[in-house]
């Protein structure tokens, strides 16, 4: 099932893609932080984007946040 913006959980492929990009930009520790941000059930794409933006901000690299990860 592909994640959508209407409350459906994000697909594993989408989540893994975000995690891979975070690791590429910020390192393994940031990827772990991204995975640790999960609270409760599977996250929607919008929630993942918000988590990613927070990780980039925490690492002082908000300027490196890819446009496809930018929260709406």
Secondary structure as the mmCIF struct_conf table of DSSP 4:
data_model
#
loop_
_struct_conf.conf_type_id
_struct_conf.id
_struct_conf.beg_label_comp_id
_struct_conf.beg_label_asym_id
_struct_conf.beg_label_seq_id
_struct_conf.end_label_comp_id
_struct_conf.end_label_asym_id
_struct_conf.end_label_seq_id
BEND BEND1 UNK A 5 UNK A 7
HELX_LH_PP_P HELX_LH_PP_P1 UNK A 8 UNK A 8
STRN STRN1 UNK A 9 UNK A 9
HELX_LH_PP_P HELX_LH_PP_P2 UNK A 10 UNK A 11
HELX_RH_AL_P HELX_RH_AL_P1 UNK A 12 UNK A 26
HELX_RH_AL_P HELX_RH_AL_P2 UNK A 28 UNK A 36
TURN_TY1_P TURN_TY1_P1 UNK A 37 UNK A 37
BEND BEND2 UNK A 40 UNK A 41
HELX_LH_PP_P HELX_LH_PP_P3 UNK A 42 UNK A 43
STRN STRN2 UNK A 44 UNK A 44
HELX_RH_AL_P HELX_RH_AL_P3 UNK A 45 UNK A 58
TURN_TY1_P TURN_TY1_P2 UNK A 59 UNK A 60
HELX_RH_3T_P HELX_RH_3T_P1 UNK A 62 UNK A 64
HELX_RH_3T_P HELX_RH_3T_P2 UNK A 67 UNK A 69
BEND BEND3 UNK A 70 UNK A 70
#
